[in-house]
Amino acid sequence: MRINWNYIKILSLVIVITGLYAFSNQRNSSKKVSEFKVEFVGDQNLYLTEGTVNKLLIQKYGRLENVPKEKLVLNTVEEVIQANEMVKSAQVYLTVDGKLTSKIVQRKPIGRIEGNDKFYLDDEGKRMPFSKNHSARVPIITGEITGKSLEDVYVILEYINKDSFLRKNVIGIHVERENSYQLKFRLNQFVVNLGGIENLNEKFSNFKAFYTKANKDKTLENFAVVSLEFNNQVVCTKI
């Protein structure tokens, strides 16, 4: 009987590789977490601190340092972090040297509601609680806050945040009633009657044309109310 040494060599090589893989995998699983690190992605205004994240996980797991890697379920750790009301998303992963890293994206407030209930409106149109760690500099929303008016305010805030002039100058929105909104500006005494949220592009284009001319003529301080409610017009009331 002729022995096929090539098959034996291949079989031996497979056995050796399998053994090394099993040994390496067992050794890797038995390693412990050497460090826990929190990274905040994007906006560095921290509504949530690294200490708060650590406290959340300690309450759930105890201290994560020295925990065997095989006992950690990363998806579960992510879920614990994402349950916090300041967190938009979280990604948790282990590095080859045993560092457990969490990359966190915080929720982003775009308006501050000052009604019977006080809260932020975030960039997805959802309610967001105030933070003890940081106060956002965003337009203040006052007046008759209802579900419908809050939806409209979100549309207005989205438009404002996409326009550098408006984002810099609008400091507040007052809800007189549904479909009737007023804007307050940083450096001017007048209020802007916006009306409803229809034709926002046309309304704000007309307003910016008016503002540019009145600013050039140094007459901005002569006006108490600037109304954009009427079709393709800017109607002003003097002081």
C-alpha positions as CSV (number, residue, x, y, z in Angstrom):
1,M,0.0,0.0,0.0
2,R,1.4,3.3,-1.0
3,I,1.2,6.1,1.5
4,N,0.1,9.6,0.2
5,W,2.4,11.8,2.3
6,N,0.8,15.0,0.8
7,Y,-2.5,14.1,2.4
8,I,-0.8,13.4,5.7
9,K,1.0,16.7,5.6
10,I,-2.2,18.6,4.8
11,L,-4.1,16.8,7.6
12,S,-1.4,17.5,10.1
13,L,-1.3,21.2,9.1
14,V,-5.1,21.4,9.6
15,I,-4.9,19.8,13.0
16,V,-2.1,22.2,14.1
17,I,-4.0,25.3,12.8
18,T,-7.2,24.2,14.5
19,G,-5.4,23.6,17.7
20,L,-3.7,27.0,17.6
21,Y,-7.0,28.7,16.8
22,A,-8.7,26.9,19.7
23,F,-5.9,27.8,22.1
24,S,-5.8,31.4,20.9
25,N,-9.6,31.7,21.2
26,Q,-9.7,30.3,24.7
27,R,-6.8,32.5,25.8
28,N,-8.5,35.6,24.3
29,S,-11.8,34.8,26.0
30,S,-10.2,34.5,29.3
31,K,-8.6,37.9,29.1
32,K,-10.1,40.6,31.2
33,V,-11.2,44.2,30.4
34,S,-8.2,46.4,31.2
35,E,-9.9,49.8,30.9
36,F,-13.3,51.4,30.1
37,K,-13.3,54.5,27.9
38,V,-16.1,56.9,26.9
39,E,-15.8,59.0,23.8
40,F,-18.4,61.6,22.9
41,V,-18.9,62.0,19.1
42,G,-19.8,65.4,17.6
43,D,-21.1,68.2,19.8
44,Q,-18.9,68.6,22.9
45,N,-21.5,70.4,25.0
46,L,-21.9,67.5,27.4
47,Y,-25.4,67.0,28.6
48,L,-24.2,63.6,29.8
49,T,-20.8,63.1,31.5
50,E,-18.4,60.2,31.4
51,G,-19.0,59.8,35.2
52,T,-22.8,59.4,34.5
53,V,-22.1,56.7,31.9
54,N,-19.8,54.8,34.3
55,K,-22.4,55.0,37.1
56,L,-25.1,53.6,34.7
57,L,-22.9,50.6,33.9
58,I,-21.7,50.1,37.5
59,Q,-25.3,49.9,38.6
60,K,-25.9,47.2,36.0
61,Y,-22.7,45.2,36.0
62,G,-20.5,46.5,38.8
63,R,-17.0,47.7,37.8
64,L,-16.2,46.6,34.3
65,E,-12.4,46.6,34.8
66,N,-11.1,43.0,35.2
67,V,-14.4,41.5,34.0
68,P,-13.6,38.5,31.7
69,K,-14.3,39.5,28.1
70,E,-16.3,36.3,27.5
71,K,-18.9,37.5,30.1
72,L,-19.6,40.8,28.3
73,V,-22.5,41.0,25.9
74,L,-21.7,44.2,24.0
75,N,-25.2,44.7,22.6
76,T,-26.6,44.7,26.2
77,V,-24.0,47.3,27.3
78,E,-25.1,49.5,24.4
79,E,-28.8,49.1,25.4
80,V,-28.0,50.2,28.9
81,I,-26.3,53.4,27.7
82,Q,-28.9,54.1,25.1
83,A,-31.6,53.9,27.7
84,N,-30.4,57.3,29.1
85,E,-32.5,60.2,27.9
86,M,-29.5,62.2,26.8
87,V,-28.2,59.5,24.4
88,K,-29.1,59.3,20.7
89,S,-27.0,56.3,19.9
90,A,-24.1,54.3,21.4
91,Q,-21.5,51.9,19.9
92,V,-19.5,49.7,22.3
93,Y,-16.5,47.6,21.2
94,L,-13.5,45.8,22.6
95,T,-10.0,46.5,21.4
96,V,-7.4,43.8,21.0
97,D,-5.6,45.1,24.1
98,G,-8.7,44.7,26.2
99,K,-10.0,48.2,26.3
100,L,-13.8,48.5,26.4
101,T,-14.7,51.7,24.4
102,S,-18.1,53.3,24.1
103,K,-18.7,55.9,21.4
104,I,-21.7,58.0,22.3
105,V,-23.7,60.4,20.2
106,Q,-25.8,62.8,22.4
107,R,-29.3,64.1,21.5
108,K,-29.2,67.6,20.2
109,P,-31.7,70.2,21.5
110,I,-32.9,72.9,19.0
111,G,-35.5,74.7,21.2
112,R,-36.3,75.2,24.8
113,I,-40.0,74.9,25.8
114,E,-41.1,77.2,28.6
115,G,-44.7,76.3,29.1
116,N,-46.6,74.4,31.8
117,D,-44.1,71.6,31.1
118,K,-40.4,72.6,30.6
119,F,-38.2,70.6,28.3
120,Y,-36.0,70.7,25.2
121,L,-37.2,69.9,21.7
122,D,-34.5,67.8,20.0
123,D,-33.4,67.7,16.3
124,E,-35.8,64.8,15.7
125,G,-38.8,66.7,17.1
126,K,-38.9,64.7,20.3
127,R,-39.1,65.9,23.9
128,M,-35.7,65.9,25.7
129,P,-35.3,66.7,29.5
130,F,-33.1,69.4,30.8
131,S,-29.5,68.5,31.8
132,K,-27.9,69.3,35.1
133,N,-24.5,69.5,33.3
134,H,-25.2,71.9,30.5
135,S,-27.8,74.4,29.4
136,A,-28.3,74.7,25.6
137,R,-28.3,78.1,24.0
138,V,-31.3,77.6,21.7
139,P,-34.5,79.6,20.9
140,I,-37.0,79.8,23.8
141,I,-40.5,78.7,22.9
142,T,-43.4,80.3,24.8
143,G,-47.2,80.7,24.6
144,E,-49.9,78.2,23.8
145,I,-48.0,75.0,23.5
146,T,-50.1,72.1,22.0
147,G,-49.3,69.0,20.1
148,K,-50.0,70.7,16.8
149,S,-48.2,73.9,17.6
150,L,-45.2,71.9,18.8
151,E,-45.0,70.1,15.4
152,D,-45.2,73.5,13.7
153,V,-42.5,75.0,15.9
154,Y,-40.2,72.0,15.0
155,V,-40.7,72.8,11.3
156,I,-39.8,76.5,12.0
157,L,-36.7,75.6,14.0
158,E,-35.5,73.2,11.3
159,Y,-35.7,76.0,8.8
160,I,-34.0,78.5,11.1
161,N,-31.1,76.0,11.8
162,K,-30.4,75.6,8.1
163,D,-30.1,79.4,7.6
164,S,-27.0,81.1,9.1
165,F,-28.6,84.5,9.4
166,L,-31.7,83.2,11.1
167,R,-29.8,80.8,13.3
168,K,-27.6,83.7,14.5
169,N,-30.4,86.1,15.2
170,V,-33.7,84.3,16.2
171,I,-33.8,83.9,20.0
172,G,-37.4,82.9,20.5
173,I,-40.7,81.8,19.1
174,H,-44.0,82.8,20.7
175,V,-47.1,80.7,20.0
176,E,-50.1,83.0,20.0
177,R,-52.3,80.2,18.9
178,E,-52.1,77.4,16.4
179,N,-51.0,78.7,12.9
180,S,-50.0,82.0,14.5
181,Y,-46.3,82.3,15.4
182,Q,-44.1,85.3,16.4
183,L,-40.3,85.4,16.1
184,K,-38.1,87.4,18.5
185,F,-34.7,88.7,17.3
186,R,-31.5,89.1,19.3
187,L,-30.7,92.8,18.6
188,N,-34.0,94.3,17.5
189,Q,-37.0,95.4,19.5
190,F,-39.6,94.4,16.8
191,V,-41.4,91.1,16.7
192,V,-42.0,89.2,13.4
193,N,-45.5,87.9,12.9
194,L,-44.8,84.8,10.8
195,G,-48.4,83.4,10.7
196,G,-48.5,79.7,9.9
197,I,-45.7,77.5,8.5
198,E,-46.8,77.6,4.9
199,N,-44.5,79.2,2.3
200,L,-41.6,79.6,4.8
201,N,-39.0,80.1,2.1
202,E,-40.9,82.9,0.5
203,K,-41.7,84.6,3.8
204,F,-38.1,84.5,5.1
205,S,-36.7,85.6,1.7
206,N,-39.0,88.7,1.8
207,F,-38.0,89.3,5.4
208,K,-34.3,89.2,4.7
209,A,-34.7,91.6,1.8
210,F,-36.6,94.0,4.1
211,Y,-34.0,93.6,6.9
212,T,-31.1,94.3,4.6
213,K,-32.6,97.5,3.2
214,A,-33.9,98.7,6.6
215,N,-30.5,98.0,8.2
216,K,-28.8,99.9,5.4
217,D,-31.2,102.8,5.9
218,K,-30.7,102.6,9.7
219,T,-34.5,102.4,10.2
220,L,-34.8,99.0,11.9
221,E,-35.4,100.6,15.3
222,N,-38.4,102.5,13.9
223,F,-40.6,99.3,13.8
224,A,-42.6,97.5,16.5
225,V,-44.0,94.7,14.3
226,V,-43.0,93.2,11.0
227,S,-45.7,91.0,9.6
228,L,-45.1,88.2,7.0
229,E,-48.6,86.8,7.2
230,F,-49.8,88.4,4.0
231,N,-49.1,86.9,0.6
232,N,-45.7,88.0,-0.7
233,Q,-45.7,91.1,1.4
234,V,-43.8,92.6,4.4
235,V,-46.2,94.8,6.4
236,C,-44.6,96.9,9.1
237,T,-46.0,98.8,12.1
238,K,-44.0,101.7,13.3
239,I,-43.4,102.4,17.0
